[in-house]
Amino acid sequence: MSTPAAPTPPASYRLGLMLGDGIGPEIVPAAVRVVDAALAVVGAAPVEWQELPLGASAIDTHGSAIPGSTLEALAELDGWLLGPHDSAAYPEPFRSQLNPSGAIRKHFDLYANVRPARGLGGGTAIAPDTDLVIVRENTEGFYADRNTHAGTGEFMPSPDVAIAMGVFTRRAVERIARAAFELARRRRRRVTIVHKANVLQLSSGLFTRVCLEVAQRYPDVAVDDVHIDVMTVHLLRRASAFDVVVAENMFGDILSDLAGELAGSLGTAPSVNASDDRCMAQAAHGSAPDIAGRGLANPVAMILSAGMLLDWLGRRHGDDRAVEAAVRVEEGVRAAVRDGVATRDLGGTASTEDLTAAVVERVAGR
Ligand code: ATP
């Protein structure tokens, strides 16, 4: 996930837009409005958005939840926003296939899932002083459905026996560890490696050993390592003590839900999935079908994810203005929430539109 600077920022960014299912068509357009406002106010290059089919509607129109034409179009773009999908509700055979987000992550080798958990102030946070980032390895580990070239890494020799494969490779661990230490250098310079090497001595052991090897190249960053079970207790008791946390796929997924909820609500937890040359913004939450279409969804996680994409684009293209726009997005969200504009999940009565408009207003400095 290194981001070598290009000499001149582009005249415009070409970004994809996939609305997804459930609350996706409500929260993704909200993020677009905030990004456009932030780039305009700092005088950065604007975005040319390209909407692409994905999810339940794409099954109807293209016969696939993630059409080949969407993957081909994404390959030509700088980055994209992905709305949540409700793949559990797809009809067969689509329900049993790798879900759209997993398919995109795998297709583009988006190996780093970066999930910040930071209290926004106001609302119902359990640990509002949390300010950490989970850097989750995205391509292998214990998620057997995405760690093979063909097939899913899960199989049943008989109806009563199921076997799932975990995969750990030096190459994948090295690059995720590097992403974690590079990020720590821009933050409070501390990395915590989460593992279970006391039991899974070879697999989790390799993960830990390679992370510690990479740590030696970052003598200015403090490092420690913690077993996954103990880590859940530490997070509950003292989440504010952690800075950057690096973990394999499944441990990182579980810890980031816990950290997101400690810091605020699922509706405020952002993420990006990135490789060295592509970045996908994706809220950490799902499609929330229980509240879809009612204007109740919190757009903050999607907005903050889009802000992280701006930061990634700015660093990759040596574009300070895009980085500045990313800061404005986060500050705009914090200001709106601090001023008490809160959707139902944050204990308020604001609609998706109310909160989006409040953020746009603050980002634009009106
Ligand atoms: P997935 O497996 O796709 O992550 P899920 O069913 O586990 O989905 P979500 O769809 O994230 O979980 O929903 C969990 C709960 O959180 C639901 O009650 C939902 O309404 C709520 N929720 C999720 N996202 C938001 C949001 N942006 N705003 C408000 N509530 C949300």
Boltz pocket constraint, residues with backbone or C-beta under 6 A from the ligand:
constraints:
  - pocket:
      binder: B
      contacts: [[A, 23], [A, 85], [A, 86], [A, 266], [A, 267], [A, 268], [A, 284], [A, 285], [A, 286], [A, 287], [A, 288], [A, 289], [A, 290], [A, 291], [A, 296], [A, 297], [A, 298], [A, 299], [A, 301], [A, 345]]
      max_distance: 6.0
